[in-house]
Amino acid sequence: MNLKANIAQIKQRINQALKASDKGQDGVTLVAVTKFVDMDTIKAVISEGVENIGENRIQDAKIKYSEIGNIVKWHMIGHLQQNKARDAVRMFELIHSVDSLYLAKVINEEAYRQNKIQDVLIQVNTSGEKTKYGLSLAEANALFRRVDEFSYLNIKGLMTIGPLSDESAQTTGVLPIRSCFQQLFQLYHNLKTDGFPLQYLSMGMSDDFELAISEGSNMVRIGQAIFGV
């Protein structure tokens, strides 16, 4: 595995997709997903200039955070159980996976206890898959109308996970990948037009990040294409 070459290739592909996009992004943030990655490899990827690390599970993140600390920005990208909110607020700069009004309240309360303004993204289930977490588009829009209830949350944008493939979308009846990304971009655009100061649209993983960027993503979460796992 040649991390340096993999990262360079990913950055090149990101830049090419960004140049081809007509959505007006200023840039794209690369979050390296280290779900199955050992400590030495994480340190190696950091030494190659990666500044954002994404983790799916609190227990794994605690081990890695305890050794690496805050020399990088930590992103919680997996489903967050309510009883893990304390650790999440302590460790993560950005929580991508606020997937319910109740979880938003729990994180807000924990951020209050830790005297921290917690940056979060609202996770939207754009594909309609029952196996995926997230608010519907309408529910996400409604949540933003209640932002005054969350004094310790800074809602910085939206996140979604597309279906595994357009083939799986066809067989299961869910929306295809491009439609999922288009719908989230439209909500993002509408919310910004309504005056919400959103910054991040987190869409796209190893298999679909170029498509996501073409549809307006400015933050991608990539693991397999960097680490091979």
NORUR-V968171 format. One line per field, one symbol per residue. psi: psi as a letter, one per 20 degrees, with the letter a starting at -180 (. if undefined). burial: # if it has 24 or more other C-alpha atoms within 12 Angstrom, else .. Layout:
BEGIN
psi = ???
burial = ???
END
This chain:
BEGIN
psi = pngggggggghghghghghiqkikqhrppooookgkprghhghghgijjpipppqhpggghggghhhhbkirpppoirpoqhijhghghhhphpoilojqhghggghgghhghjlpopprqpppnhhjphiqrqqrgghgghhhikhiimhjpnoibqqrorqhrhghghhijrqrgghghgghhgggggghhijpmqhpnnppahijhhgghhjiqjpqopfhigij.
burial = ..#..##..##.###.##....#.#.#########.#...######...#########.###.##..#...###########.##################.#########.....#############...#####..##.##..#..#.##############........############.###.#....#.##############################..
END
